[in-house]
Amino acid sequence: MLYPEAGLAGMDLLRHAGVRVVFPEGQSCCGQPARNSGYVEEAREVARAQLDAFPGDIPIVVPSGSCAGMMKTHYAHLFEGDPDQPRAIAFAARIHELTAFLVNVLGVTLADKGAPVTVTWHPSCHSLREMGVGDEPKALLRQLANVTLVENSRERECCGFGGTFAVRQTAVSTAMVSDKLASVRETGAGTLLSGDCGCLMNIGGHAEKVADGTRCRHIAEFLMERCHGG
């Protein structure tokens, strides 16, 4: 809802790779906010709507490590003892994080049409630890001739968002995002890329508040722009 351009760019990347994209209009939230706040029954009903919205057996590609992690890792447990558990398990097996799908399934090659730029990368905790996404986003960025990717020594540290954690533990969250932004600043890159909109909202919001100047963007939007010569 906050970064519609990321979802649209993700679909454009898939089409650019020759894939026909189907977007079920009945889809909504993955259910993670409700589950993480202890509303298990409500989360199950939201998740059940996703099971209904994505019938069949085609891959489900998600431009968010957090949402993908919820659906792939937690749906089976969420529906434990429920008649829909087998359907949830089959659904989970079809989930792919966008960059991993582009690299590991499609084997895409990208041509850079953009001006020289220096960027650094922030992986979300869920993409790393639940989806197992590692070098795939960087592999895509390294294909771009005019993009310099600078490693962040504190890359694997959480940005401090964690959904309601940022609200319930504001001081801790603020300290964490301050550390993250400082590490980004140390790279010298003017642009921070990520594959998770929650992280982008948190880091980007803090950067705006302290007038840091770091530009935070979803990798799908960045890649599509480079391919189009933006």
C-alpha positions as CSV (number, residue, x, y, z in Angstrom):
1,M,0.0,0.0,0.0
2,L,2.9,2.4,0.8
3,Y,5.2,1.3,-2.1
4,P,2.9,0.3,-5.0
5,E,5.7,1.1,-7.4
6,A,7.7,-1.7,-6.0
7,G,5.0,-4.3,-6.8
8,L,4.5,-2.8,-10.2
9,A,8.2,-2.9,-10.9
10,G,8.4,-6.5,-9.8
11,M,5.8,-7.5,-12.3
12,D,7.6,-5.5,-15.0
13,L,10.8,-7.4,-14.3
14,L,9.0,-10.7,-14.6
15,R,7.4,-9.6,-17.9
16,H,10.8,-8.3,-19.1
17,A,12.1,-11.9,-18.5
18,G,9.3,-13.3,-20.7
19,V,7.0,-14.4,-17.9
20,R,3.2,-13.9,-18.1
21,V,2.1,-12.4,-14.8
22,V,-1.3,-13.1,-13.2
23,F,-2.3,-10.7,-10.5
24,P,-5.3,-12.0,-8.5
25,E,-7.2,-8.9,-7.4
26,G,-8.7,-10.8,-4.4
27,Q,-5.3,-10.9,-2.6
28,S,-4.5,-8.9,0.5
29,C,-2.2,-9.0,3.5
30,C,-0.3,-12.2,4.3
31,G,-1.5,-12.1,7.9
32,Q,1.8,-11.5,9.5
33,P,0.8,-8.3,11.5
34,A,-2.1,-10.1,13.1
35,R,-0.1,-13.2,13.9
36,N,2.8,-11.3,15.4
37,S,0.4,-9.4,17.6
38,G,-1.1,-12.5,18.9
39,Y,-4.3,-12.5,16.9
40,V,-3.9,-16.0,15.6
41,E,-7.5,-16.7,14.5
42,E,-7.7,-13.4,12.7
43,A,-4.4,-14.1,11.0
44,R,-5.7,-17.5,9.9
45,E,-8.7,-16.0,8.3
46,V,-6.6,-13.4,6.4
47,A,-4.2,-16.2,5.3
48,R,-7.2,-18.4,4.2
49,A,-8.2,-15.6,1.8
50,Q,-4.8,-15.8,0.2
51,L,-5.2,-19.6,-0.2
52,D,-8.4,-18.9,-2.0
53,A,-6.9,-16.1,-4.1
54,F,-4.0,-18.2,-5.5
55,P,-5.4,-21.5,-6.7
56,G,-3.5,-23.9,-9.0
57,D,0.1,-24.8,-8.9
58,I,1.9,-21.9,-10.6
59,P,4.7,-20.1,-8.7
60,I,3.8,-17.2,-6.4
61,V,6.5,-14.5,-6.6
62,V,6.6,-12.0,-3.7
63,P,8.6,-8.7,-3.8
64,S,9.0,-8.8,0.0
65,G,11.2,-11.1,2.1
66,S,8.9,-10.5,5.1
67,C,5.7,-11.4,3.4
68,A,7.3,-14.3,1.6
69,G,8.8,-15.6,4.8
70,M,5.4,-15.5,6.5
71,M,3.7,-17.5,3.8
72,K,6.4,-20.0,3.2
73,T,7.6,-20.6,6.7
74,H,4.6,-20.0,9.0
75,Y,1.4,-21.0,7.1
76,A,1.8,-24.7,7.9
77,H,2.0,-24.0,11.6
78,L,-0.7,-21.3,11.4
79,F,-3.1,-24.0,10.0
80,E,-2.0,-26.8,12.3
81,G,-5.1,-28.9,13.1
82,D,-7.2,-27.0,10.5
83,P,-8.7,-28.8,7.5
84,D,-6.9,-26.3,5.3
85,Q,-3.4,-27.3,6.5
86,P,-2.7,-29.5,3.5
87,R,-3.7,-26.6,1.2
88,A,-1.5,-24.2,3.2
89,I,1.5,-26.5,2.9
90,A,1.0,-26.8,-0.9
91,F,0.6,-23.0,-1.1
92,A,3.8,-22.5,0.9
93,A,5.8,-24.6,-1.5
94,R,4.9,-22.3,-4.3
95,I,6.3,-19.1,-2.6
96,H,9.4,-17.4,-4.1
97,E,11.1,-14.2,-3.1
98,L,11.4,-12.0,-6.2
99,T,15.2,-11.7,-6.5
100,A,15.7,-15.4,-5.8
101,F,13.2,-16.2,-8.5
102,L,14.8,-14.0,-11.0
103,V,18.3,-15.5,-10.4
104,N,17.7,-19.1,-9.5
105,V,14.6,-19.9,-11.5
106,L,14.7,-17.6,-14.5
107,G,18.5,-16.9,-14.8
108,V,17.9,-13.4,-16.0
109,T,20.5,-11.2,-17.5
110,L,20.2,-7.4,-17.2
111,A,21.6,-4.6,-19.4
112,D,22.4,-1.4,-17.6
113,K,21.1,1.7,-19.4
114,G,21.5,4.1,-16.4
115,A,24.1,6.7,-15.4
116,P,26.9,5.7,-12.9
117,V,25.7,5.4,-9.3
118,T,27.0,3.9,-6.1
119,V,24.6,1.8,-3.9
120,T,24.7,-0.4,-0.9
121,W,22.4,-3.3,0.1
122,H,20.2,-4.0,3.1
123,P,18.7,-7.5,3.4
124,S,15.6,-8.0,5.6
125,C,15.9,-10.4,8.5
126,H,13.1,-12.5,7.0
127,S,14.7,-12.7,3.6
128,L,17.9,-13.9,5.1
129,R,16.7,-16.1,7.9
130,E,13.4,-17.5,6.7
131,M,13.7,-17.4,2.9
132,G,17.4,-18.1,2.7
133,V,18.0,-15.3,0.2
134,G,21.7,-14.6,0.2
135,D,23.7,-13.3,-2.8
136,E,20.9,-13.2,-5.3
137,P,20.1,-9.5,-5.0
138,K,23.8,-8.6,-5.3
139,A,24.2,-10.9,-8.2
140,L,21.6,-8.9,-10.1
141,L,23.2,-5.6,-9.1
142,R,26.6,-6.8,-10.2
143,Q,25.2,-7.3,-13.7
144,L,24.8,-3.6,-14.0
145,A,27.9,-2.1,-15.6
146,N,27.3,1.5,-14.2
147,V,26.4,0.5,-10.7
148,T,29.0,0.3,-8.0
149,L,27.9,-1.9,-5.1
150,V,29.6,-1.1,-1.8
151,E,29.5,-3.7,1.0
152,N,28.1,-2.7,4.4
153,S,30.1,-4.2,7.2
154,R,26.9,-4.3,9.4
155,E,24.6,-5.5,6.6
156,R,23.2,-8.5,8.4
157,E,22.0,-6.4,11.4
158,C,18.3,-5.7,11.9
159,C,17.2,-2.2,11.0
160,G,14.9,-2.1,14.1
161,F,11.5,-2.1,12.4
162,G,10.0,-5.5,13.3
163,G,6.4,-4.3,12.7
164,T,4.8,-3.5,16.0
165,F,8.2,-3.8,17.7
166,A,9.0,-0.3,16.4
167,V,5.9,1.0,18.2
168,R,6.1,-1.0,21.4
169,Q,9.9,-0.6,21.8
170,T,10.4,2.9,20.3
171,A,13.7,3.7,22.0
172,V,15.3,0.4,21.1
173,S,14.1,0.5,17.6
174,T,15.3,4.1,17.2
175,A,18.8,3.1,18.4
176,M,18.9,0.2,16.0
177,V,17.9,2.2,12.9
178,S,20.3,4.9,13.9
179,D,23.1,2.4,13.9
180,K,21.9,1.0,10.6
181,L,21.8,4.4,9.0
182,A,25.3,5.3,10.3
183,S,26.7,2.1,8.8
184,V,25.1,3.0,5.5
185,R,26.6,6.5,5.6
186,E,30.0,4.9,6.2
187,T,29.8,3.1,2.9
188,G,29.7,6.4,1.0
189,A,26.8,5.2,-1.1
190,G,24.0,7.7,-1.6
191,T,21.4,5.1,-2.3
192,L,20.3,2.2,-0.1
193,L,18.5,-0.7,-1.7
194,S,16.4,-3.4,-0.1
195,G,13.8,-6.0,-1.0
196,D,11.5,-5.3,2.0
197,C,9.2,-2.3,2.2
198,G,9.0,-2.4,6.0
199,C,12.8,-1.9,6.2
200,L,12.7,0.8,3.6
201,M,9.9,2.6,5.5
202,N,11.9,2.5,8.7
203,I,15.3,3.4,7.4
204,G,14.0,5.9,4.9
205,G,11.7,7.5,7.5
206,H,14.6,7.9,10.0
207,A,16.9,9.3,7.2
208,E,14.2,11.9,6.4
209,K,13.7,12.8,10.0
210,V,17.4,13.4,10.7
211,A,17.9,15.0,7.2
212,D,20.5,12.4,6.3
213,G,20.0,12.5,2.6
214,T,20.3,8.8,1.9
215,R,17.9,7.6,-0.7
216,C,16.1,4.4,0.1
217,R,14.6,2.4,-2.8
218,H,13.1,-1.1,-3.5
219,I,15.5,-3.1,-5.6
220,A,12.7,-4.0,-8.1
221,E,12.1,-0.4,-8.9
222,F,15.8,0.3,-9.1
223,L,16.5,-2.6,-11.5
224,M,13.6,-1.8,-13.7
225,E,14.6,1.8,-14.0
226,R,18.1,0.8,-14.9
227,C,16.8,-1.5,-17.6
228,H,14.7,1.3,-19.1
229,G,17.5,3.8,-18.9
230,G,16.2,5.9,-16.1
